Amino acid sequence: MGCLPIEGHNASLLFQLLNRRYEQHSIIVTSNLALSGWADLFKRPETATAILDRLIHHSKVFKMTGKSYRLKQASEN
């Protein structure tokens, strides 16, 4: 997540999905944004806070740094 903003009804649907899976099933999310940038992603800080609250509780967050694997692979071809 993070390439395009998620607004209105789509943000609500994502929240409902995460809320139903919360503490029931595993979820893996990848994003090119830091968690602090999610308020801009959802256009409403309240929505971002509610979604992050459910995603981060009982989770492990991994921050990956370094050069893009895709860019490296493309330059080798």
C-alpha positions as CSV (number, residue, x, y, z in Angstrom):
1,M,0.0,0.0,0.0
2,G,1.1,3.5,-0.6
3,C,1.3,3.9,-4.3
4,L,-2.2,5.4,-4.6
5,P,-4.4,7.1,-2.0
6,I,-7.2,5.1,-0.5
7,E,-10.3,7.2,0.1
8,G,-13.9,7.1,1.2
9,H,-15.7,3.8,0.6
10,N,-12.5,1.9,-0.2
11,A,-10.9,2.9,3.1
12,S,-14.1,1.9,4.9
13,L,-14.0,-1.5,3.2
14,L,-10.4,-2.1,4.1
15,F,-11.1,-1.2,7.7
16,Q,-14.0,-3.6,7.8
17,L,-11.9,-6.4,6.3
18,L,-9.1,-5.8,8.8
19,N,-11.6,-5.5,11.7
20,R,-13.1,-8.8,10.9
21,R,-9.8,-10.5,10.7
22,Y,-8.4,-8.8,13.8
23,E,-7.2,-11.3,16.3
24,Q,-8.7,-14.1,14.2
25,H,-6.3,-14.6,11.2
26,S,-2.9,-13.5,10.1
27,I,-2.4,-10.5,7.7
28,I,0.7,-9.5,5.8
29,V,0.9,-5.9,4.5
30,T,3.7,-4.4,2.6
31,S,4.0,-0.6,2.0
32,N,6.5,1.8,0.6
33,L,5.4,4.4,3.2
34,A,6.5,4.8,6.8
35,L,3.6,4.3,9.3
36,S,3.7,8.0,9.9
37,G,2.7,8.6,6.3
38,W,-0.5,6.6,6.4
39,A,-2.6,9.6,7.4
40,D,-1.9,11.0,4.0
41,L,-2.6,7.6,2.3
42,F,-6.1,7.5,3.7
43,K,-6.8,11.2,3.6
44,R,-8.2,11.1,7.1
45,P,-6.0,10.6,10.1
46,E,-8.9,8.9,12.0
47,T,-9.1,6.1,9.4
48,A,-5.3,5.6,9.3
49,T,-5.2,5.4,13.1
50,A,-8.0,2.8,13.3
51,I,-6.4,0.7,10.6
52,L,-2.9,0.9,12.1
53,D,-4.3,0.1,15.5
54,R,-5.6,-3.2,14.3
55,L,-2.6,-4.0,12.1
56,I,0.1,-3.2,14.7
57,H,-1.4,-4.8,17.8
58,H,0.2,-8.3,18.3
59,S,2.4,-7.7,15.2
60,K,6.0,-7.5,14.2
61,V,7.0,-4.6,11.9
62,F,10.0,-5.1,9.7
63,K,11.7,-2.1,8.1
64,M,13.6,-3.0,5.1
65,T,16.2,-0.7,3.7
66,G,18.6,-0.8,0.8
67,K,18.5,-0.8,-2.9
68,S,15.5,-2.0,-4.8
69,Y,15.7,-5.7,-5.9
70,R,13.6,-5.0,-8.9
71,L,15.8,-2.1,-10.1
72,K,18.9,-4.2,-9.6
73,Q,17.3,-7.1,-11.6
74,A,16.2,-4.8,-14.4
75,S,19.7,-3.3,-14.8
76,E,21.2,-6.8,-15.1
77,N,19.0,-7.6,-18.1
